[in-house]
Amino acid sequence: MDTTDSLTTELTSRISQAIQAKGGRIGFDEFMALALYTPGLGYYANDLRKLGLMPASGSDFVTAPEMTPLFGRTLARQVAQALQQTQTQEVWEFGAGSGALAAQLLGALGEQVTRYTIVDLSGSLRARQQQTLAKHGDKVRWVSELPAAIKGVVLGNEVLDAMPVRLLTRIGGVWHERGVSVRSDCEASVRPELPVLSPVEGVDGFIASSQDRLRQATPERLFV
């Protein structure tokens, strides 16, 4: 059994145990968090290489900052505008990957940034980022939890799809949350059965208020 198969088998067992401990089902957000971030086993938490130029590096995928420094230099122009507009000197990056984008931004922005904070749950990727960004010293820091408030420019490159999410479905005019269970006829894998659970309260109001806030937002207040 190779390393990948061994990790998959152990991770599957760990997720199955978590499902059994919760009475036979867990929310999809919890399933996604376990699959991606279980220490030492999850996709982003194990030591297998993920980011890099394919196929020679043996990585799974490549992102724009890995391909050319021009991506970070171009983005730095908009980040500089956002820093000036918000009168701040801090940048927060969610899911910094190999640290390539952070290195490009810090190199281009120079003294315009006094603090660069990376939010990343992956220990292996964090170690790689620290190596890549070592020359920037104490200007860069790492956190695994968000503070009560953030003052600065927030960015993330190809990271939203790696954030655990809840799955909702609307049946008969009522919102329900979906979850994950284990198929009884599947011995060695976890299948997302997505059984419908109890109605979720307050979802209609939340969606309506979110839409209202988006309609009220002005272009000057939105930075992508």
C-alpha positions in Angstrom: 0.0 0.0 0.0 1.5 3.4 -1.0 1.4 6.5 1.1 -1.6 8.0 -0.6 -3.7 4.8 -0.1 -2.6 4.6 3.5 -3.6 8.2 4.2 -7.0 7.6 2.4 -7.7 4.5 4.4 -6.9 6.1 7.8 -8.8 9.3 6.9 -11.8 7.3 5.8 -11.8 5.4 9.1 -11.5 8.7 11.1 -14.4 10.2 9.2 -16.5 7.1 9.7 -15.9 7.2 13.4 -16.9 10.8 13.6 -20.2 10.0 11.8 -20.9 7.1 14.1 -20.2 9.3 17.1 -22.7 11.8 16.0 -25.5 9.3 15.6 -25.0 8.3 12.0 -24.7 11.6 10.2 -22.7 14.9 10.3 -23.2 18.1 8.5 -21.5 18.5 5.1 -19.4 21.4 6.5 -18.0 19.0 9.2 -17.4 16.3 6.6 -15.5 18.8 4.4 -13.4 20.1 7.3 -12.4 16.5 8.3 -11.6 15.6 4.7 -9.4 18.6 4.1 -8.0 19.5 7.5 -7.7 16.4 9.8 -4.2 16.9 11.2 -1.7 14.8 9.3 -4.4 13.1 7.2 -6.6 15.7 5.5 -5.9 16.7 1.9 -4.4 20.1 2.9 -3.0 18.8 6.3 -0.8 15.9 5.1 2.8 16.2 3.8 2.1 15.2 0.2 3.0 17.9 -2.3 0.0 19.7 -3.8 1.2 23.0 -5.4 3.8 23.3 -8.1 4.4 23.2 -11.8 2.9 20.0 -13.2 3.8 17.3 -14.0 7.4 17.2 -13.1 7.0 18.4 -9.5 4.5 15.6 -8.8 1.9 18.2 -7.6 -1.9 18.0 -8.0 -2.5 21.4 -9.4 -0.9 24.8 -10.2 -2.1 28.3 -9.5 -1.2 31.5 -11.3 1.4 32.8 -8.8 3.3 29.5 -9.3 3.5 30.1 -13.0 4.6 33.7 -13.2 5.5 36.5 -10.8 3.6 38.9 -13.1 0.4 37.7 -11.4 1.5 39.1 -7.9 3.0 42.2 -9.3 -0.3 43.0 -11.2 -2.4 42.3 -8.1 -0.1 44.5 -6.0 -1.2 47.5 -8.0 -4.8 47.0 -6.8 -3.8 46.1 -3.3 -1.8 49.3 -3.1 -4.9 51.2 -4.1 -6.9 49.4 -1.5 -4.3 50.1 1.2 -4.4 53.8 0.3 -8.2 53.9 0.2 -8.5 52.2 3.7 -5.5 54.1 5.2 -4.0 50.8 6.4 -0.7 49.1 6.0 -1.8 45.5 6.7 -2.6 42.6 4.4 -4.5 39.5 5.4 -4.2 36.5 3.0 -6.5 33.4 3.4 -5.0 30.1 2.3 -1.5 31.2 1.1 -0.6 28.0 -0.6 3.2 27.8 -1.1 3.6 31.5 -0.2 4.4 32.5 -3.8 1.7 35.2 -4.0 2.7 36.6 -0.6 6.3 36.8 -1.7 5.4 38.6 -4.9 3.1 41.1 -3.1 5.6 41.8 -0.4 8.3 42.4 -3.0 6.2 44.7 -5.0 4.6 46.7 -2.1 7.7 47.1 0.0 7.2 49.6 2.9 3.5 50.1 2.0 2.9 46.9 4.1 4.1 46.7 7.7 2.3 43.5 8.6 1.3 40.5 6.4 -0.9 38.0 8.2 -1.6 34.6 6.7 -4.6 32.5 7.8 -3.9 28.9 7.1 -4.9 25.7 8.8 -2.4 23.4 7.0 0.7 22.8 9.0 2.6 21.4 6.0 1.7 24.4 3.8 2.5 26.8 6.7 6.0 25.3 6.9 6.5 25.8 3.2 5.3 29.4 3.4 7.7 30.1 6.3 10.6 28.9 4.2 9.5 30.9 1.2 9.0 34.1 3.2 11.9 33.8 5.7 13.6 36.9 4.3 10.7 39.1 5.3 11.2 38.3 9.0 8.7 39.5 11.6 6.7 41.4 9.0 4.9 38.1 8.2 2.9 36.2 10.9 0.6 33.2 10.9 -2.7 32.6 12.6 -5.2 29.8 12.6 -8.1 31.8 14.1 -9.7 35.1 13.1 -9.6 38.0 15.5 -12.7 39.9 16.6 -12.0 42.5 14.0 -9.7 42.9 11.0 -8.2 46.2 9.8 -6.5 45.9 6.5 -6.9 44.5 3.0 -8.1 40.9 2.8 -7.4 38.7 -0.1 -7.4 35.1 -1.2 -6.5 33.3 -4.4 -8.4 30.1 -5.2 -9.3 29.5 -1.6 -13.1 29.8 -1.3 -13.5 26.2 -2.6 -11.4 25.0 0.3 -13.6 26.5 3.0 -16.1 24.1 4.6 -19.6 25.0 3.7 -23.1 24.0 4.8 -25.4 22.5 2.1 -29.0 23.6 2.0 -31.9 22.5 -0.1 -35.3 23.9 -0.5 -38.2 21.5 -0.4 -41.9 22.5 -0.3 -40.9 26.1 0.4 -38.8 25.1 3.5 -35.0 25.2 3.7 -33.4 22.0 5.0 -29.7 21.2 5.7 -28.1 18.2 4.2 -25.5 15.9 5.8 -23.2 13.0 5.2 -23.7 9.4 6.3 -22.0 6.1 5.6 -23.5 3.5 3.3 -23.9 0.2 4.9 -22.9 -1.7 1.7 -19.6 0.3 1.4 -16.9 -1.1 3.7 -14.0 1.1 3.0 -15.3 4.5 1.9 -17.5 7.3 3.0 -20.2 8.3 0.5 -22.1 11.6 0.7 -25.6 10.3 1.1 -26.8 13.8 1.9 -30.0 12.9 3.8 -32.4 15.8 4.3 -32.5 16.9 7.9 -34.8 19.1 10.0 -35.8 22.5 8.6 -33.3 25.3 9.2 -34.7 28.4 10.9 -34.0 31.9 9.8 -32.5 31.1 6.4 -35.0 33.0 4.4 -34.4 36.1 6.5 -30.6 35.7 6.2 -30.7 35.4 2.4 -33.0 38.4 2.1 -30.9 40.6 4.3 -27.7 39.5 2.5 -29.3 40.5 -0.8 -30.3 43.8 0.6 -26.8 44.5 1.8 -25.4 43.7 -1.6 -27.9 46.0 -3.3 -26.9 48.8 -0.9 -23.2 48.4 -1.4 -21.4 50.9 -3.6 -18.5 50.1 -5.9 -16.2 52.3 -3.8 -16.7 50.0 -0.8 -16.1 46.7 -2.5 -12.6 45.4 -3.1 -12.0 42.1 -4.9 
